[in-house]
Amino acid sequence: MDYAERLRRFSINDERLDTEFVKVRSLDAKTLALARIAALVAIGGAEPSFGTEVDAAIGAGATTDEIVDVLGGVTPVVGLARVVAATPNLALALGCDVGFPAGDEF
């Protein structure tokens, strides 16, 4: 089935979407995990979800810099407020505490 047919089936909410047509066919594991991290930023995903996708991205060869670059990449689309809200969850998934001790300033 070519991409146009898959798009048509998505657009009509084909009843087989949950089993047959949602399979990712041409993205490598790293790209897929980075795309899913971007989606989590866009929807305000929970930290455990970020953890799952960060683990998948790193397991597929993504660097922490590439993962953080996702934030910059989606900012023009989802807005800075959404990125700022997602950053602590992404940081926790990367094992990084972005909190600042009292009295510290930028």
BAFI-749504 format. One line per field, with one value per atom (N, C-alpha, C, O): z, y, x; atom name; residue number from 1. Coordinates in pm, 1 decimal, always signed. Atoms other than C-alpha are relative to their C-alpha. Example, Ala and Ser with C-alpha at 12.3 -4.5 7.8 and 13.67 -1.06 7.14 Angstrom:
2
pz	(+0.0, +780.0, +0.0, +66.5, -6.0, +714.0, +73.0, +89.9)
py	(-119.0, -450.0, +120.0, +118.1, -119.0, -106.0, +109.0, +219.8)
px	(+89.0, +1230.0, +90.0, +193.6, -82.0, +1367.0, -77.0, -26.1)
site	(N, CA, C, O, N, CA, C, O)
pos	(1, 1, 1, 1, 2, 2, 2, 2)
REM end
This chain:
106
pz	(+0.0, +0.0, +0.0, +81.1, +9.7, -99.9, +100.5, +167.5, -99.6, +109.0, -21.0, +76.1, +27.2, -65.0, +53.1, +108.2, -51.0, +22.1, +152.5, +214.0, -146.7, +381.6, +49.4, +147.3, -37.2, +400.2, -13.0, +73.6, +20.4, +258.1, +114.7, +166.7, -106.7, +518.0, +135.3, +215.5, -121.5, +800.0, -4.5, +95.5, +10.5, +669.7, +17.7, +58.3, -17.3, +674.8, +129.3, +154.4, -126.9, +1012.5, -24.0, +38.4, +34.5, +863.0, +126.3, +214.6, -119.8, +1118.0, +31.3, +144.2, -23.4, +1076.3, +40.6, +47.6, -35.1, +1178.9, +120.6, +122.9, -122.1, +1520.5, -16.2, +71.1, +15.1, +1383.5, -124.9, -119.9, +127.8, +1021.3, -55.3, -109.2, +73.5, +904.1, +81.2, +24.0, -80.2, +1195.5, +16.6, +85.5, -8.4, +1160.9, -68.4, -178.7, +57.3, +1103.0, -90.9, -47.5, +97.7, +789.7, -44.4, -79.2, +59.9, +686.0, +93.1, +52.2, -93.8, +996.7, +80.0, +124.8, -86.4, +1179.9, +145.4, +174.9, -141.4, +1556.2, +64.5, +145.7, -57.1, +1642.8, -42.9, +40.6, +50.7, +1420.9, +60.1, +96.8, -57.9, +1549.2, +145.7, +186.6, -140.6, +1913.7, +12.9, +99.3, -4.5, +1846.8, -39.7, +18.7, +40.0, +1669.0, +113.9, +136.4, -111.5, +1964.8, +115.6, +184.0, -101.6, +2204.5, -40.3, +43.4, +49.0, +1987.9, +23.0, +63.3, -21.4, +2006.8, +147.7, +181.8, -143.7, +2385.6, +43.1, +126.4, -28.9, +2402.1, -44.8, +28.3, +57.0, +2181.3, +81.7, +92.2, -72.8, +2393.3, +151.0, +224.4, -144.0, +2735.4, +67.9, +170.6, -51.7, +2798.1, +140.1, +186.2, -136.4, +3140.6, +0.6, -97.9, -12.1, +3264.5, -29.0, -96.1, +33.8, +3248.1, -150.9, -199.9, +145.5, +2879.1, -61.7, -154.1, +47.1, +2821.9, +28.5, -55.1, -35.8, +3004.7, -96.8, -136.8, +95.1, +2775.1, -133.4, -189.1, +132.0, +2458.4, +3.6, -92.9, -13.2, +2584.4, +3.0, -62.9, -3.2, +2665.5, -139.4, -180.4, +136.3, +2317.2, -90.9, -171.0, +85.0, +2152.9, +27.9, -64.8, -36.0, +2343.2, -42.2, -92.2, +42.2, +2278.7, -150.5, -198.2, +146.1, +1907.8, -50.2, -170.9, +40.8, +1910.0, +7.1, -32.8, -12.7, +1979.1, +114.2, +215.1, -106.6, +2183.0, +82.9, +39.5, -82.2, +2467.3, -69.4, -57.5, +74.4, +2252.2, -106.1, -123.1, +100.9, +1974.1, +64.6, +9.9, -69.9, +2223.6, +43.5, +26.1, -41.9, +2365.3, -121.8, -113.4, +123.2, +2008.8, -45.6, -115.6, +33.2, +1969.0, +55.7, -9.3, -59.5, +2203.7, -89.5, -115.7, +89.8, +1977.9, -131.5, -188.7, +127.7, +1671.6, +1.3, -100.2, -5.4, +1790.8, +52.0, +42.5, -56.4, +1953.9, -98.2, -59.7, +91.2, +1639.1, -29.7, -69.7, +30.6, +1598.1, +121.6, +110.9, -118.2, +1953.3, +93.8, +180.0, -84.7, +2116.7, +117.5, +167.5, -108.4, +2384.4, +132.0, +207.8, -126.8, +2670.9, +10.8, +117.6, -1.0, +2575.1, +21.2, +93.6, -15.0, +2549.0, +142.3, +201.1, -138.0, +2885.0, +95.2, +188.3, -86.3, +3044.1, -10.6, +88.3, +21.1, +2894.1, +44.8, +70.6, -28.7, +2977.2, +129.4, +127.8, -121.2, +3339.0, -16.7, +35.2, +22.1, +3229.0, -86.5, -60.0, +84.7, +2954.7, +78.4, +67.0, -81.1, +3193.3, +96.7, +109.8, -92.0, +3449.2, -73.7, -23.1, +78.5, +3177.5, -39.3, -57.2, +32.2, +3092.9, +125.4, +116.1, -125.2, +3461.1, +40.3, +108.6, -25.1, +3485.5, +83.0, +48.9, -83.5, +3761.3, -44.1, -31.2, +47.6, +3617.5, +105.7, +77.7, -108.3, +3951.6, +40.0, +23.6, -43.2, +4086.4, +150.0, +203.5, -145.7, +4451.8, +30.5, -51.0, -38.4, +4638.8, -9.7, +30.3, +12.0, +4563.9, -128.5, -161.6, +125.8, +4235.6, -107.7, -111.2, +113.2, +3930.3, -128.0, -126.3, +130.5, +3563.0, -26.1, -131.2)
py	(-116.7, +0.0, +124.1, +134.0, -118.3, +335.9, +106.2, +91.4, -103.1, +652.4, +67.8, +102.3, -66.7, +806.3, -82.6, -28.1, +87.0, +506.8, +1.4, +1.8, -6.8, +515.7, +131.2, +132.5, -129.1, +887.8, -2.1, +48.6, +7.8, +818.8, -76.9, -36.3, +81.5, +550.7, +71.7, +59.1, -81.4, +779.0, +104.2, +126.7, -109.2, +1055.9, -45.8, +32.7, +50.7, +833.9, -79.4, -138.6, +73.3, +680.6, -146.8, -202.1, +140.4, +333.0, -85.0, -66.5, +82.9, +73.7, -84.8, -131.8, +81.1, -112.8, +84.4, +32.3, -87.7, +189.4, -49.4, -39.8, +39.8, +48.2, -125.5, -155.2, +122.3, -272.0, -2.5, -45.1, +23.0, -253.2, +120.6, +105.6, -114.4, +100.9, +93.0, +181.5, -91.6, +268.8, -48.7, +16.0, +49.0, +62.6, +98.6, +146.1, -89.1, +279.9, -83.1, -180.9, +83.5, +152.3, +52.0, -27.1, -50.7, +386.1, +85.2, +131.3, -75.8, +569.7, -95.4, -200.9, +80.6, +433.3, +26.8, +123.2, -6.7, +382.3, +133.2, +186.1, -127.6, +697.4, +113.4, +192.3, -105.1, +924.2, -12.2, +88.2, +22.7, +768.2, +45.4, +111.5, -41.1, +820.8, +151.0, +208.7, -146.3, +1184.0, +63.9, +164.6, -50.8, +1241.5, -16.6, +70.8, +22.7, +1092.3, +95.4, +139.1, -100.1, +1320.5, +134.4, +205.0, -124.5, +1614.5, +0.1, +101.5, +9.9, +1492.4, +15.9, +79.2, -14.4, +1465.8, +145.4, +191.5, -142.8, +1826.2, +70.6, +152.7, -66.1, +1930.4, -23.6, +65.6, +30.5, +1758.1, +15.2, -3.5, -11.7, +1818.7, -135.4, -156.9, +135.4, +1456.8, -7.8, +83.7, +23.5, +1315.0, -48.8, -104.2, +37.9, +1249.4, -147.3, -178.0, +140.0, +868.6, -25.8, -108.4, +15.7, +897.5, +53.4, -6.5, -52.3, +1116.7, -100.8, -122.9, +98.6, +856.0, -115.9, -160.3, +111.2, +580.1, +37.0, -39.1, -40.3, +775.0, +44.0, +22.1, -33.9, +914.3, -127.6, -135.5, +128.2, +559.3, -61.7, -114.8, +54.9, +449.9, +77.0, +16.9, -81.6, +740.0, -28.9, -47.3, +28.6, +678.6, -141.5, -164.8, +137.6, +306.7, -12.9, -104.7, +2.4, +384.5, +87.1, +102.6, -74.5, +603.0, +150.5, +218.4, -145.1, +954.3, +49.1, -19.4, -61.6, +1182.1, +89.0, +124.5, -91.5, +1397.9, +135.1, +199.3, -125.9, +1703.3, -7.9, +87.7, +15.7, +1568.7, +2.2, +59.9, +3.7, +1504.6, +140.5, +180.1, -136.9, +1857.4, +88.9, +181.9, -76.5, +1996.0, -11.8, +76.1, +14.6, +1861.8, +119.0, +167.6, -114.2, +2142.1, +122.6, +190.2, -113.8, +2406.2, -19.2, +75.8, +28.4, +2236.2, +17.0, +55.5, -10.2, +2235.5, +134.6, +163.8, -127.7, +2580.0, +86.3, +139.7, -84.1, +2766.8, -55.9, +18.6, +62.2, +2520.4, -1.9, +33.8, +17.2, +2459.8, +119.6, +132.0, -118.4, +2784.4, -20.4, -131.4, +4.2, +2869.8, -46.9, -119.4, +40.1, +2823.0, -151.6, -207.7, +146.2, +2459.2, -64.4, -163.3, +54.2, +2395.8, +20.0, -70.9, -26.0, +2560.0, -96.6, -147.9, +92.0, +2346.7, -143.5, -216.8, +137.1, +2025.6, -22.7, -136.3, +14.0, +2094.9, -74.6, -160.3, +77.3, +1969.3, -150.4, -230.8, +142.6, +1638.0, -62.8, -174.5, +51.4, +1595.5, -7.0, -104.0, -1.6, +1692.6, -117.9, -185.2, +113.8, +1436.0, -131.3, -219.9, +122.0, +1170.8, -17.5, -129.6, +4.9, +1260.0, -8.8, -13.3, +8.7, +1239.9, +131.2, +133.0, -133.3, +1614.4, +79.4, +87.5, -84.8, +1837.2, +144.2, +198.7, -137.7, +2181.1, +101.8, +221.4, -91.7, +2327.1, +83.7, +41.8, -90.5, +2617.9, +16.4, +38.5, -23.5, +2647.8, +142.6, +233.0, -131.6, +2941.5, +102.8, +76.6, -107.6, +3267.9, -2.3, +98.0, +5.3, +3151.0, +71.2, +62.5, -65.3, +3355.6, -41.0, -93.7, +30.5, +3309.3, +88.4, +77.7)
px	(+84.7, +0.0, +90.1, +182.2, -84.0, +147.7, -44.8, -147.0, +25.9, +155.7, -135.8, -203.0, +127.6, -148.5, -117.2, -212.9, +106.9, -364.0, -1.2, -107.9, -5.7, -242.1, -59.8, -134.4, +57.6, -326.6, -152.9, -224.1, +144.3, -672.4, -64.9, -168.8, +57.8, -733.8, +4.7, -87.7, -3.0, -618.7, -111.6, -179.8, +97.3, -846.2, -144.2, -230.0, +136.3, -1153.3, -16.1, -121.1, +2.8, -1067.1, -35.1, -125.6, +21.8, -1050.7, -1.2, +82.6, +16.2, -1161.1, +122.8, +137.0, -119.6, -830.3, +121.1, +232.4, -111.5, -617.8, +77.9, +200.6, -69.9, -538.3, +84.7, +166.3, -77.8, -392.2, +86.3, +201.6, -66.4, -293.3, +73.5, +183.1, -52.7, -223.9, +88.2, +151.8, -80.6, -49.2, +144.1, +222.9, -137.5, +266.6, +93.4, +66.5, -100.0, +569.8, +88.7, +149.5, -68.1, +733.6, +135.6, +223.3, -123.2, +1011.5, +84.9, +191.5, -82.2, +1135.3, +87.6, +42.8, -85.9, +1434.5, -37.8, -108.4, +39.5, +1403.8, +37.8, -38.1, -43.9, +1600.9, -93.1, -137.4, +87.9, +1390.4, -138.9, -199.8, +132.0, +1069.7, -4.0, -99.5, -3.2, +1169.8, +8.1, -57.9, -8.8, +1266.4, -132.5, -172.6, +131.4, +934.7, -100.3, -184.1, +91.5, +751.2, +29.0, -63.6, -34.1, +940.6, -60.1, -116.5, +59.8, +832.6, -151.0, -207.9, +144.6, +473.0, -34.5, -134.4, +24.4, +495.9, +11.4, -66.6, -11.2, +614.4, -128.3, -183.6, +117.5, +322.7, -126.7, -210.8, +123.8, +57.6, +14.2, -82.8, -20.2, +211.5, +6.0, -58.4, -10.3, +305.0, +58.3, +126.4, -46.8, +382.1, +144.7, +193.5, -141.4, +734.9, +24.8, +123.4, -27.2, +703.4, +0.3, +77.3, +2.2, +616.1, +127.6, +182.7, -128.1, +919.1, +110.6, +198.2, -101.4, +1126.9, +4.2, +111.9, +7.7, +1007.5, +62.2, +141.3, -49.7, +1083.5, +146.2, +219.4, -142.3, +1415.1, +82.6, +186.3, -71.1, +1524.7, +5.4, +108.6, +2.9, +1415.7, +94.7, +166.2, -87.6, +1599.0, +147.0, +225.8, -138.9, +1921.2, +37.6, +147.6, -24.6, +1893.3, +18.8, +85.5, -10.7, +1863.2, +115.5, +134.0, -118.4, +2174.8, -9.0, +85.6, +11.4, +2044.3, +88.6, +105.3, -78.2, +2266.3, -91.9, -201.5, +78.9, +2141.4, -13.5, -117.9, +9.6, +2219.5, -109.6, -185.2, +105.2, +1994.9, -138.2, -232.2, +128.7, +1716.6, -40.2, -155.5, +30.2, +1739.9, -26.6, -106.8, +26.2, +1752.3, -145.0, -195.3, +141.4, +1398.5, -78.7, -171.2, +69.6, +1286.2, +10.0, -89.4, -17.4, +1434.8, -72.5, -125.9, +63.8, +1297.1, -149.8, -208.0, +146.0, +936.6, -49.6, -168.8, +42.2, +933.8, -79.0, -183.0, +78.4, +820.9, -140.0, -229.5, +128.4, +534.5, -92.6, -209.9, +85.2, +408.9, +2.2, -84.9, -11.1, +518.7, +93.8, +112.1, -98.1, +768.8, -61.4, +3.1, +62.4, +522.3, -11.5, +12.9, +12.9, +461.5, +136.9, +148.5, -135.8, +836.9, +49.3, +107.8, -41.3, +904.3, -70.3, -8.2, +75.0, +631.9, +51.2, +50.2, -46.7, +774.2, +143.4, +182.9, -143.0, +1138.2, +30.1, +118.4, -31.2, +1132.6, -23.0, +54.5, +25.2, +979.3, +107.6, +152.3, -107.9, +1236.3, +130.2, +205.1, -122.3, +1515.5, +3.1, +105.4, +5.2, +1402.2, +24.2, +93.1, -20.2, +1389.7, +145.8, +193.4, -143.6, +1749.4, +86.5, +209.2, -75.6, +1847.8, +62.1, +164.5, -53.8, +1903.6, -99.3, -217.3, +84.8, +1767.6, +19.9, +129.5, -12.0, +1693.8, -42.4, -50.3, +35.3, +1589.3, +119.4, +234.0, -106.2, +1788.5, -7.3, -116.0, -0.2, +1893.1, -47.1, -29.0, +48.8, +1736.6, +112.5, +226.0, -97.4, +1913.7, +79.7, +142.9, -72.5, +2066.2, -81.0, -203.7, +64.3, +1989.4, +70.4, +181.6, -59.0, +2052.2, +117.9, +181.0)
site	(N, CA, C, O, N, CA, C, O, N, CA, C, O, N, CA, C, O, N, CA, C, O, N, CA, C, O, N, CA, C, O, N, CA, C, O, N, CA, C, O, N, CA, C, O, N, CA, C, O, N, CA, C, O, N, CA, C, O, N, CA, C, O, N, CA, C, O, N, CA, C, O, N, CA, C, O, N, CA, C, O, N, CA, C, O, N, CA, C, O, N, CA, C, O, N, CA, C, O, N, CA, C, O, N, CA, C, O, N, CA, C, O, N, CA, C, O, N, CA, C, O, N, CA, C, O, N, CA, C, O, N, CA, C, O, N, CA, C, O, N, CA, C, O, N, CA, C, O, N, CA, C, O, N, CA, C, O, N, CA, C, O, N, CA, C, O, N, CA, C, O, N, CA, C, O, N, CA, C, O, N, CA, C, O, N, CA, C, O, N, CA, C, O, N, CA, C, O, N, CA, C, O, N, CA, C, O, N, CA, C, O, N, CA, C, O, N, CA, C, O, N, CA, C, O, N, CA, C, O, N, CA, C, O, N, CA, C, O, N, CA, C, O, N, CA, C, O, N, CA, C, O, N, CA, C, O, N, CA, C, O, N, CA, C, O, N, CA, C, O, N, CA, C, O, N, CA, C, O, N, CA, C, O, N, CA, C, O, N, CA, C, O, N, CA, C, O, N, CA, C, O, N, CA, C, O, N, CA, C, O, N, CA, C, O, N, CA, C, O, N, CA, C, O, N, CA, C, O, N, CA, C, O, N, CA, C, O, N, CA, C, O, N, CA, C, O, N, CA, C, O, N, CA, C, O, N, CA, C, O, N, CA, C, O, N, CA, C, O, N, CA, C, O, N, CA, C, O, N, CA, C, O, N, CA, C, O, N, CA, C, O, N, CA, C, O, N, CA, C, O, N, CA, C, O, N, CA, C, O, N, CA, C, O, N, CA, C, O, N, CA, C, O, N, CA, C, O, N, CA, C, O, N, CA, C, O, N, CA, C, O, N, CA, C, O, N, CA, C, O, N, CA, C, O, N, CA, C, O, N, CA, C, O, N, CA, C, O, N, CA, C, O, N, CA, C, O)
pos	(1, 1, 1, 1, 2, 2, 2, 2, 3, 3, 3, 3, 4, 4, 4, 4, 5, 5, 5, 5, 6, 6, 6, 6, 7, 7, 7, 7, 8, 8, 8, 8, 9, 9, 9, 9, 10, 10, 10, 10, 11, 11, 11, 11, 12, 12, 12, 12, 13, 13, 13, 13, 14, 14, 14, 14, 15, 15, 15, 15, 16, 16, 16, 16, 17, 17, 17, 17, 18, 18, 18, 18, 19, 19, 19, 19, 20, 20, 20, 20, 21, 21, 21, 21, 22, 22, 22, 22, 23, 23, 23, 23, 24, 24, 24, 24, 25, 25, 25, 25, 26, 26, 26, 26, 27, 27, 27, 27, 28, 28, 28, 28, 29, 29, 29, 29, 30, 30, 30, 30, 31, 31, 31, 31, 32, 32, 32, 32, 33, 33, 33, 33, 34, 34, 34, 34, 35, 35, 35, 35, 36, 36, 36, 36, 37, 37, 37, 37, 38, 38, 38, 38, 39, 39, 39, 39, 40, 40, 40, 40, 41, 41, 41, 41, 42, 42, 42, 42, 43, 43, 43, 43, 44, 44, 44, 44, 45, 45, 45, 45, 46, 46, 46, 46, 47, 47, 47, 47, 48, 48, 48, 48, 49, 49, 49, 49, 50, 50, 50, 50, 51, 51, 51, 51, 52, 52, 52, 52, 53, 53, 53, 53, 54, 54, 54, 54, 55, 55, 55, 55, 56, 56, 56, 56, 57, 57, 57, 57, 58, 58, 58, 58, 59, 59, 59, 59, 60, 60, 60, 60, 61, 61, 61, 61, 62, 62, 62, 62, 63, 63, 63, 63, 64, 64, 64, 64, 65, 65, 65, 65, 66, 66, 66, 66, 67, 67, 67, 67, 68, 68, 68, 68, 69, 69, 69, 69, 70, 70, 70, 70, 71, 71, 71, 71, 72, 72, 72, 72, 73, 73, 73, 73, 74, 74, 74, 74, 75, 75, 75, 75, 76, 76, 76, 76, 77, 77, 77, 77, 78, 78, 78, 78, 79, 79, 79, 79, 80, 80, 80, 80, 81, 81, 81, 81, 82, 82, 82, 82, 83, 83, 83, 83, 84, 84, 84, 84, 85, 85, 85, 85, 86, 86, 86, 86, 87, 87, 87, 87, 88, 88, 88, 88, 89, 89, 89, 89, 90, 90, 90, 90, 91, 91, 91, 91, 92, 92, 92, 92, 93, 93, 93, 93, 94, 94, 94, 94, 95, 95, 95, 95, 96, 96, 96, 96, 97, 97, 97, 97, 98, 98, 98, 98, 99, 99, 99, 99, 100, 100, 100, 100, 101, 101, 101, 101, 102, 102, 102, 102, 103, 103, 103, 103, 104, 104, 104, 104, 105, 105, 105, 105, 106, 106, 106, 106)
REM end
